[in-house]
Every structure is written in structure tokens, then in C-alpha cells.
Amino acid sequence: MNIFDSSFSKVFMSQEPIKGRGAQKQVHNRFFELHHEIRNDFLNFCHAEDEAADSNKTKYIDVFPKTLVNRVDSPDVGMGYSANPYQGCEHGCVYCYARNSHEYWGYGAGLDFERTILVKRNAPQLLRDKLKSKSWKAYPIVFSGNTDCYQPIERTLQITRSCLNVFLEWKHPVGIITKNSLILRDLDILKELAKDNLVQVNISITSLSEATRRLLEPRTASIAQRLKTVEVLSENNIPVRVMMAPIIPSLNSHEILPLVKKVATLGARDVAYTVVRLNGQIAEIFTDWIQKTLPDRAERILNQIAECHGGTLNDSRFGRRMRGEGTFAMQIKDTMELAKKKYLHHDPIAPLNTTPYQALKEPQLRLFDES
């Protein structure tokens, strides 16, 4: 343990919230035996040395994976395959389940997750290699199952846009999950994919309150921008599902009815939800965050989250972990069912089309066999 490590800064000694970030602390990587921490008897010494304040800047690191498309085995997740052009996410959503995955890359699930972004510039080529491989059969691939494919750096790097062009080139079905209005930049490609029912978009909207959004999701698109995104995509015949994920007791749980009503008027064809669960390091990160940002409501919210998961914040039980259990979870379920029945009257979202890909690929495979 090195108490003089330069990564320690005043920001970790202060109780003031870190502006523009969800997590308010670093957390120890569970896979590392050694870690750094500050001893209280050295705080004054460090401050006297006038150590430079943390710049709070985001770092982008190029990585070069050999594969991009991952099989998803969880029975609770509605996807078979996912692909992530980025690891880590600058959006900084404090509740994000993907934070724990950053530990596998050697980083922490707290501030590291939103300040150290791993970039896969070779993602479009890896995707093309996958789609043209002889063994691959058409199956919807979700962008992204882990971190947002339209987080801020995508505006510059355009890796997701390049991947969408690959999907269009091969007429392959793709699902998209995002909470960023940047997706409208790629409306031209999405409209072409939609002509053959090759795309579905899931827009994450956890609240209609901009104040709540700024607390929970500090670097995401505004609520107004996301609602506009739902409207524009729907007007262009691109199927949109809104994800109210997660629902957090006493924080946004009261918004189910008005949120479903609003997005239905904008053309959303479905609304899905999850109940917040705080697995792994997220429990520590969320608890620290809520005690700093909403101290008067922290205990009540944490207790109600635990009530939804058998008395614990950490719930890994398949079949229950995403929806919860108990009285409060049942109230959420019943309210969502009522809201959908009352407000959602659009045609349901049809399964994505795999036929065009197979029709395009089979002649190429015959040429490959003949050669």
C-alpha cells in the first residue's frame, strides 16, 4: 500500500460532490490484492504539500480485441448477442450494472468506469469479419449490451456509425440501446435499415424530471432531447421501445404513469422496465452517492431497494433480480401494466428480419466453396 501515490488528490479528501460525475469515489478492484488508500493521519500532510487537484478529465485508451460480438447467456436479458465499441461509459449513470465489468479490464467500478474509456477502433472490421464468416447465422446483435455506443466520444470517433454501415452492407439485423440523442446523427442509415425491418431502437428514459436526470445520469442527453429522439425516430418508421430502467423506489417510481403516457404520445411502441439492483461494487458506489446527494432520503431509498430484493442490495437470482419481489416490486409491476394498457395503442414491435442477410450471404458462400 502506497499512501504517497500521486493519484490521490484533494477531490477524494473533500466531501463536496464531484461535478459532472455519477460515482463520487474510487472503489477497490476486487481482483487486485494490493490497493491504495489514504490514512487519516496523513491528510493534513498531503494538503500542506498543496497536491494538485484532480483534473477530473476523461482518458481514452485504444485497445485491440480479437472479437467484438459476444454471446449473452443470461436468461433475464432479452438479447442473444451483443457488441460494445467502448468499455467504460462517460455518461456516469450511478446505478449502471456495467460498472462491475470495468474491473475485468483492470480498472475500478467507480470513477474509473466513467473517466477511463477503452476504445475499440477496429470494431467495424471485427464486425465485418464476423458477419462474413461461414459459420455465422443471422441473429440480432445488440449495440450495446454493456456500455452506451453513443456516449460523447462517439461524436468524434464515429465507430458506431461505421458499424451501422457494416450492418446495412450485409443487411443484418441490429438492436440499439442508448440514452443519447446523438443517434439522430445516423438517421440516414437507420431509415435504410428500417426499410427491411433490420433495426429496433431502445431509448433509456428513467425520469421526466431534468433535476433527477442531472443527479442520476450527469453526462447524458437531457430529457427533452431524449423525448425528441423518440419522436423523430418514430416519425421515420423506426421502431422505438423506451426503457424505464432502472426504477428506483421513492426516486422515480412515482413517474411510471406520466412517463408511459408521454412517450406513447411521441410514438413509442413499447415500454420496458427493471427494478434497480446494486450488485458487486455498485452497492458501495450508490450508497456513497445517495448519502452525499440526497442525505435526507438516503436511508429510506436504500431500505426500499433492499425490500425489493429479499432484504439485500445485491441480488443475483435469475428470474427475480431484474423485477424484484415483495409488495413494492409488485406495485411497480401492476402500475406498469396499467400504464401500458391505458396509453400504449401502437402496433407491437415485430421481430427483426433475418431473411435479407441469409439471401445475401448464401450466394457468396457458394462462390467461396467453388473457389
Backbone torsions as a table, in degrees:
resi	resn	phi	psi	omega
1	MET	NA	127.7	-176.9
2	ASN	-116.5	103.8	-176.6
3	ILE	-77.3	-7.6	-179.8
4	PHE	-101.9	9.8	-177.9
5	ASP	-57.1	137.2	-173.0
6	SER	-70.5	-14.1	-179.6
7	SER	-71.0	-15.7	176.2
8	PHE	-74.4	138.6	-178.0
9	SER	-145.7	172.5	-176.5
10	LYS	-60.5	-27.2	-176.4
11	VAL	-62.5	-28.9	-179.3
12	PHE	-85.2	-12.1	178.4
13	MET	-93.3	-18.9	-175.5
14	SER	-88.8	152.5	174.2
15	GLN	-92.5	-2.8	178.5
16	GLU	-69.9	137.1	178.2
17	PRO	-59.4	144.5	177.1
18	ILE	-82.3	113.6	-174.1
19	LYS	-66.2	139.6	175.7
20	GLY	77.6	8.4	179.3
21	ARG	-125.9	151.1	175.0
22	GLY	-82.6	-65.9	176.4
23	ALA	-61.6	143.0	-178.9
24	GLN	-111.7	12.4	-178.2
25	LYS	-160.9	160.2	166.9
26	GLN	-82.9	148.6	174.1
27	VAL	-127.3	150.7	-177.6
28	HIS	-66.4	134.5	173.3
29	ASN	-72.2	120.8	-175.4
30	ARG	-61.9	-20.1	-176.3
31	PHE	-91.3	-2.9	178.8
32	PHE	-101.7	128.4	179.0
33	GLU	-73.7	-38.5	-179.0
34	LEU	-101.8	145.1	175.2
35	HIS	-153.9	168.5	-179.1
36	HIS	-101.9	143.4	172.0
37	GLU	-150.7	159.8	-177.1
38	ILE	-97.2	128.6	174.1
39	ARG	-88.3	134.9	-174.8
40	ASN	-56.8	-32.6	-176.6
41	ASP	-74.1	-4.7	177.2
42	PHE	-107.8	-0.2	-177.5
43	LEU	-61.3	-46.3	-179.2
44	ASN	-64.7	-36.8	178.6
45	PHE	-61.4	-46.4	-179.2
46	CYS	-63.5	-41.6	-179.5
47	HIS	-65.2	-38.3	-179.7
48	ALA	-64.7	-31.6	178.5
49	GLU	-74.6	-3.5	178.5
50	ASP	54.9	51.6	179.1
51	GLU	-60.2	139.9	-176.5
52	ALA	-62.1	139.1	179.6
53	ALA	-68.1	149.4	178.0
54	ASP	-62.0	131.2	-177.8
55	SER	-73.6	-19.0	179.6
56	ASN	58.7	26.9	179.8
57	LYS	-88.4	154.1	177.9
58	THR	-88.6	136.7	176.5
59	LYS	-106.7	141.7	177.6
60	TYR	-118.9	125.2	-175.3
61	ILE	-122.2	125.0	177.7
62	ASP	-74.0	133.2	173.0
63	VAL	-126.2	159.9	-172.7
64	PHE	-132.3	74.7	-179.8
65	PRO	-69.0	160.7	178.3
66	LYS	-92.5	-18.0	177.9
67	THR	-136.8	159.9	-179.9
68	LEU	-122.4	-40.7	-175.1
69	VAL	-84.8	126.3	-177.8
70	ASN	-116.6	139.4	174.4
71	ARG	-78.0	137.3	179.1
72	VAL	-108.4	115.7	-174.7
73	ASP	-96.4	-10.6	-176.2
74	SER	-64.5	128.1	178.0
75	PRO	-72.6	-11.3	-177.6
76	ASP	-91.3	-8.9	-175.2
77	VAL	-108.2	129.1	-175.0
78	GLY	-82.2	53.5	176.8
79	MET	-152.3	148.5	177.6
80	GLY	-98.4	-32.4	-179.3
81	TYR	-139.8	145.2	177.3
82	SER	-136.0	163.6	177.4
83	ALA	-146.1	137.8	-175.6
84	ASN	-129.2	108.7	178.0
85	PRO	-72.3	-15.1	177.9
86	TYR	-132.7	149.0	170.2
87	GLN	-119.5	138.1	-166.3
88	GLY	83.8	158.2	-176.9
89	CYS	-149.7	123.2	-177.1
90	GLU	-72.6	-13.6	177.4
91	HIS	-56.6	-34.5	172.7
92	GLY	73.3	27.0	178.0
93	CYS	-62.1	122.1	-169.0
94	VAL	-68.7	-25.2	-176.6
95	TYR	-90.3	-2.5	-165.4
96	CYS	-59.4	124.5	179.5
97	TYR	-66.0	-22.7	-177.0
98	ALA	-73.3	-12.2	-179.1
99	ARG	-54.8	-41.3	-177.6
100	ASN	-61.1	-29.8	-178.0
101	SER	-66.8	-21.4	-178.8
102	HIS	-66.7	-22.5	179.1
103	GLU	-66.4	-29.1	179.6
104	TYR	-69.3	-18.0	178.1
105	TRP	-95.6	1.3	177.3
106	GLY	95.7	13.5	-178.4
107	TYR	-119.2	173.8	179.0
108	GLY	-89.0	159.9	-179.6
109	ALA	-83.4	-9.3	-178.6
110	GLY	-86.4	-116.6	-178.1
111	LEU	-62.5	-31.4	177.8
112	ASP	-55.5	-40.9	-175.2
113	PHE	-58.6	-36.3	-176.9
114	GLU	-103.6	-4.1	179.4
115	ARG	-116.6	-7.0	175.9
116	THR	-127.1	102.2	-174.6
117	ILE	-105.6	125.6	178.0
118	LEU	-93.3	129.7	-170.8
119	VAL	-113.7	129.0	179.3
120	LYS	-106.8	84.3	-177.5
121	ARG	-66.8	-23.1	-179.8
122	ASN	-87.9	10.4	-178.0
123	ALA	-56.0	-45.5	-179.4
124	PRO	-59.8	-40.0	179.2
125	GLN	-69.5	-40.0	177.4
126	LEU	-62.3	-40.0	178.5
127	LEU	-65.2	-44.4	179.2
128	ARG	-60.9	-42.4	178.8
129	ASP	-61.0	-38.2	179.8
130	LYS	-66.9	-45.4	-174.9
131	LEU	-70.6	-27.9	179.9
132	LYS	-93.6	-1.0	179.6
133	SER	-68.7	146.3	-173.8
134	LYS	-65.1	-30.9	-173.9
135	SER	-83.6	-16.6	-174.1
136	TRP	-76.9	127.4	173.4
137	LYS	-105.2	147.8	-176.3
138	ALA	-60.4	124.8	175.6
139	TYR	-153.0	133.0	-177.2
140	PRO	-53.2	133.3	176.1
141	ILE	-109.6	130.3	-176.3
142	VAL	-98.1	126.2	173.5
143	PHE	-106.8	110.6	-5.0
144	SER	-121.2	147.6	179.9
145	GLY	-81.4	-13.3	-173.9
146	ASN	-119.2	-62.2	179.0
147	THR	-123.0	160.7	-170.0
148	ASP	-69.5	125.0	-179.6
149	CYS	-76.3	-8.0	177.1
150	TYR	-116.8	31.6	175.3
151	GLN	-68.1	167.7	-166.7
152	PRO	-50.3	-38.9	-175.9
153	ILE	-66.4	-19.8	178.9
154	GLU	-62.8	-28.1	178.5
155	ARG	-58.2	-34.4	-179.4
156	THR	-90.4	-47.5	-171.5
157	LEU	-81.3	-30.7	176.9
158	GLN	57.0	34.9	178.3
159	ILE	-69.5	-43.1	179.1
160	THR	-62.6	-41.9	177.9
161	ARG	-60.4	-42.5	179.0
162	SER	-62.7	-38.5	178.7
163	CYS	-67.2	-39.0	177.4
164	LEU	-62.1	-35.2	175.9
165	ASN	-64.7	-33.8	176.7
166	VAL	-67.3	-44.1	176.6
167	PHE	-58.7	-41.8	179.6
168	LEU	-67.2	-41.9	178.8
169	GLU	-57.1	-40.8	-177.2
170	TRP	-98.0	2.9	-179.4
171	LYS	50.4	50.0	-175.8
172	HIS	-107.7	138.1	-178.4
173	PRO	-69.6	142.1	-179.2
174	VAL	-142.6	137.2	170.5
175	GLY	-106.1	150.1	-178.4
176	ILE	-129.7	133.4	173.4
177	ILE	-119.2	123.4	179.4
178	THR	-156.9	161.3	170.4
179	LYS	-124.7	23.7	-177.5
180	ASN	-118.1	130.8	179.3
181	SER	-69.8	-6.0	177.0
182	LEU	-57.8	-20.6	178.9
183	ILE	-57.6	-26.4	-179.6
184	LEU	-67.3	-19.9	173.5
185	ARG	-58.3	-31.7	-175.4
186	ASP	-100.4	24.0	-177.9
187	LEU	-58.5	-34.0	-179.5
188	ASP	-61.2	-42.5	179.5
189	ILE	-72.9	-41.3	-178.9
190	LEU	-61.6	-38.5	178.9
191	LYS	-64.7	-38.1	177.8
192	GLU	-67.7	-41.4	177.3
193	LEU	-63.8	-39.0	-176.6
194	ALA	-66.5	-25.6	179.9
195	LYS	-57.9	-32.4	179.7
196	ASP	-108.7	18.0	-178.5
197	ASN	54.8	53.0	-178.0
198	LEU	-110.3	5.9	-177.1
199	VAL	-146.7	141.8	168.6
200	GLN	-132.5	142.8	-179.0
201	VAL	-120.0	132.5	175.7
202	ASN	-112.1	113.2	-179.8
203	ILE	-100.0	122.7	-179.8
204	SER	-83.4	119.3	175.3
205	ILE	-134.9	108.7	-175.3
206	THR	-94.5	-12.4	-176.1
207	SER	-161.2	156.4	170.4
208	LEU	-95.3	-3.3	-177.8
209	SER	-94.6	122.1	177.9
210	GLU	-67.1	-32.5	177.8
211	ALA	-63.8	-42.5	177.3
212	THR	-65.7	-42.2	178.7
213	ARG	-58.2	-44.7	-178.2
214	ARG	-63.5	-32.5	177.8
215	LEU	-72.9	-49.0	-172.5
216	LEU	-80.3	-36.4	-169.5
217	GLU	-135.7	70.9	-164.2
218	PRO	-62.7	-27.5	-176.8
219	ARG	-117.4	29.0	176.7
220	THR	-95.8	171.2	174.6
221	ALA	-63.8	151.1	179.5
222	SER	-64.3	162.4	177.4
223	ILE	-61.6	-41.5	179.5
224	ALA	-60.1	-41.1	179.0
225	GLN	-65.7	-39.1	-179.0
226	ARG	-69.4	-39.4	176.6
227	LEU	-63.6	-39.6	176.8
228	LYS	-63.6	-36.3	179.0
229	THR	-63.1	-43.6	176.8
230	VAL	-58.2	-44.3	-177.5
231	GLU	-65.4	-46.6	-177.0
232	VAL	-66.8	-43.9	178.7
233	LEU	-61.7	-43.9	-179.3
234	SER	-63.9	-41.2	178.4
235	GLU	-61.5	-24.3	179.7
236	ASN	-100.1	21.3	174.5
237	ASN	60.6	32.3	174.7
238	ILE	-101.6	117.0	-175.9
239	PRO	-60.4	129.9	-176.8
240	VAL	-124.5	130.2	170.0
241	ARG	-114.8	134.0	175.4
242	VAL	-94.2	134.4	179.0
243	MET	-105.4	109.1	172.3
244	MET	-91.3	79.3	-169.3
245	ALA	-140.5	114.5	6.0
246	PRO	-100.1	162.3	167.4
247	ILE	-89.8	125.8	-176.8
248	ILE	-113.7	119.1	-178.4
249	PRO	-51.9	135.2	176.3
250	SER	63.3	11.8	176.1
251	LEU	-120.4	-51.1	174.8
252	ASN	-133.7	5.1	-176.2
253	SER	-65.1	-24.0	179.8
254	HIS	-77.6	-5.9	-173.7
255	GLU	-97.1	4.2	-173.5
256	ILE	-57.8	-53.5	-177.3
257	LEU	-62.2	-51.6	-179.6
258	PRO	-65.2	-32.4	-179.5
259	LEU	-69.5	-45.9	178.9
260	VAL	-62.2	-41.5	178.4
261	LYS	-59.5	-44.8	-177.4
262	LYS	-64.6	-49.8	-175.6
263	VAL	-70.7	-27.2	176.8
264	ALA	-65.0	-39.6	179.2
265	THR	-66.4	-21.0	-179.2
266	LEU	-93.6	-1.5	173.8
267	GLY	108.2	0.7	177.8
268	ALA	-60.6	135.7	-177.1
269	ARG	-92.9	-15.2	-179.0
270	ASP	-157.8	158.9	173.0
271	VAL	-133.9	128.7	176.7
272	ALA	-117.4	162.5	-178.9
273	TYR	-148.6	161.2	166.7
274	THR	-135.1	156.8	172.2
275	VAL	-94.7	134.3	-175.5
276	VAL	-56.3	139.1	171.8
277	ARG	-135.8	145.0	-170.0
278	LEU	-118.9	74.3	-176.4
279	ASN	-82.4	156.0	174.9
280	GLY	57.1	-132.5	-177.5
281	GLN	-74.7	-12.5	-176.1
282	ILE	-65.2	-31.4	178.3
283	ALA	-59.7	-44.3	179.3
284	GLU	-67.4	-42.2	-178.9
285	ILE	-64.9	-46.7	-178.3
286	PHE	-66.7	-42.7	-179.8
287	THR	-61.8	-45.1	177.6
288	ASP	-61.0	-43.3	-178.6
289	TRP	-63.4	-47.8	-173.8
290	ILE	-72.1	-30.2	176.7
291	GLN	-69.5	-25.6	178.4
292	LYS	-88.7	-34.2	-174.1
293	THR	-96.5	-33.4	-179.5
294	LEU	-134.2	60.8	-172.8
295	PRO	-61.2	-30.3	-178.2
296	ASP	-74.9	-18.2	-178.2
297	ARG	-115.6	-2.8	-171.2
298	ALA	-58.4	-50.8	-175.4
299	GLU	-62.6	-41.6	-179.4
300	ARG	-63.6	-46.0	-178.4
301	ILE	-64.4	-44.8	180.0
302	LEU	-62.9	-40.6	179.3
303	ASN	-65.0	-38.6	-179.4
304	GLN	-72.3	-33.9	174.1
305	ILE	-62.1	-46.4	179.1
306	ALA	-61.2	-37.1	179.6
307	GLU	-61.3	-30.4	179.7
308	CYS	-78.4	-8.8	-174.4
309	HIS	-133.5	44.8	174.7
310	GLY	64.8	28.4	176.1
311	GLY	89.9	8.0	180.0
312	THR	-133.3	153.3	176.4
313	LEU	-77.3	-22.0	-174.1
314	ASN	-103.7	113.6	-175.4
315	ASP	-131.9	114.8	-178.6
316	SER	-114.7	13.7	-175.4
317	ARG	-78.7	118.0	176.4
318	PHE	-59.6	141.3	179.4
319	GLY	90.3	-22.1	-179.3
320	ARG	-123.5	-25.6	-170.5
321	ARG	-63.0	-31.0	-176.4
322	MET	-86.3	-25.5	-176.0
323	ARG	-112.6	-17.6	179.1
324	GLY	78.6	-176.5	-180.0
325	GLU	-148.2	171.0	178.7
326	GLY	90.8	-178.8	-172.6
327	THR	-62.0	-46.6	-175.5
328	PHE	-67.3	-42.5	178.6
329	ALA	-62.7	-37.8	178.2
330	MET	-67.0	-37.1	176.7
331	GLN	-62.8	-41.3	177.7
332	ILE	-61.8	-46.8	-179.5
333	LYS	-59.9	-48.3	-178.2
334	ASP	-64.4	-39.8	179.8
335	THR	-66.2	-40.3	178.6
336	MET	-65.5	-42.0	179.0
337	GLU	-63.5	-40.9	177.4
338	LEU	-62.8	-45.0	-178.4
339	ALA	-62.9	-42.8	-179.3
340	LYS	-67.3	-40.2	179.5
341	LYS	-66.2	-35.2	-176.2
342	LYS	-79.4	-36.4	-169.2
343	TYR	-114.3	-26.0	-175.5
344	LEU	-90.3	109.0	-178.3
345	HIS	-125.9	14.8	178.2
346	HIS	-82.6	164.4	174.8
347	ASP	-62.0	141.1	178.7
348	PRO	-64.2	159.5	179.8
349	ILE	-76.1	124.8	-178.9
350	ALA	-79.3	151.6	175.0
351	PRO	-58.2	146.8	179.7
352	LEU	-65.7	151.5	-172.9
353	ASN	-90.1	124.1	178.5
354	THR	-103.7	-7.7	-174.7
355	THR	-64.4	-45.9	-177.7
356	PRO	-58.1	-37.9	179.3
357	TYR	-63.6	-47.0	-179.1
358	GLN	-63.3	-40.2	179.8
359	ALA	-65.4	-34.7	179.4
360	LEU	-75.8	-35.9	-172.3
361	LYS	-80.6	-37.6	-173.2
362	GLU	-58.9	-44.0	176.6
363	PRO	-61.3	-35.4	179.4
364	GLN	-67.1	-38.0	178.5
365	LEU	-66.6	-36.1	177.7
366	ARG	-64.4	-39.4	177.1
367	LEU	-64.4	-38.0	179.1
368	PHE	-63.6	-40.9	-179.3
369	ASP	-67.2	-39.1	-178.8
370	GLU	-67.3	-30.2	-179.4
371	SER	-75.9	NA	NA
